[in-house]
Amino acid sequence: MNLPFEPREVEKPFGLRWLKMALQLILGSPLRFGVTVASLAWLDSLVQTLADNVALRKLWVNWAALLTLPLLYTAVCAIARGADDPRQTWQAFRGFLSRRLWAGALGSGAMMVSIQAAVLWLMQAQAYPAENYTNRSGRFLASFEAQTCAVCTDLGLCFFPLLVFASALSASEVRRLSRSAQALNGRNEILKLLFIMLLPSAALDLIPSYGIGEAVWLVFMGTVSYVAYRDIFERRSENLPVAESRVFSSLVASQ
């Protein structure tokens, strides 16, 4: 698919529309997204087991989450593409496995970690007592939630899917396009959407869900990022009709 990869200004208000489209995608592919949620919950449980009786600073865990957060959301965006159009499942998967994507995602995460470290150093944060990491279920995935707003504000909401689908562009160009899309459609409008997403995130911290609630939130946030990219860059504000999105599966079954 040849795309111009130039942002457009979409019709406002778009926040609730994007949330609705993301929810429809997830409900339309329960197995695909269910496996993703279960995998993230298992990862949280694994980290909890490995970190048991190990003294860790909360800051280190937050930085580990920040480093890998772009990689997590690019994976979710690739999965969302397959849910939106099964014909592009393997194409999106191959895009996620490319070295360019991993380098761009981890490089952007490392850049964000460096910025946070520099700010803490300038504020002489070492003068404050170090806070230890609380090892309990859902805590590791909650570290990703805590960093999401900062990453989306700086890199733009469309950064993650652009890394997957704009394979000919460098990570710096992807950052430029994503920030341009954010500025064009109203930075404050995007921040309002992120604030709406943070409300259930805060509630999840009060409900023991063994990491499942946090995993659902992360998958939903990544799907919202994909829907926003699709609307702004692919000029498509609606999900594909079910009959059209599954035509590939029907063709394969008929052979």
FENDASUL-V966661 format. One line per field, one symbol per residue. ss: DSSP state (H for helix, E for strand, - for the rest). psi: psi as a letter, one per 30 degrees, with the letter a starting at -180 (. if undefined). A space follows every 50 residues. Layout:
ss: ???
psi: ???
//
This chain:
ss: --------------HHHHHHHHHHHHHH-HHHHHHHHHHHHHHHHHHHHH ------EHHHHHHHHHHHHHHHHHHHHHHHHHHH-HHHHHHHHHHHH-HH HHHHHHHHHHHHHHHHHHHHHH--HHH----E------HHHHHHHHHHHH HHHHH---HHHHHHH-----HHHHHHHHHHHHHH--HHHHHHHHHHHHHH HHHH-------HHHHHHHHHHHHHHHHHHHHHH--------HHHH-HHHH HHHH-
psi: jjkfhklljlklkfeeeeeeeeeeeeffieeefeeeeeeeeeeeeeeeee fkgkjkkeeeeeeeeeefeeeeeeeeeeeeeeeejffgeeeeeeeefkee eeeeeeeeeeeeeeeeeeeeeeghffflkkklkjjlkfeeefeeeffeee eeeefkfgeeeeeefiffkleeeeeeeeeeeeeegjeeeeeeeeeeffef eeefffjjghfeeeeeeeeeeeeeeeeeeeeeefhjfllkkeeefgeeee eeff.
//
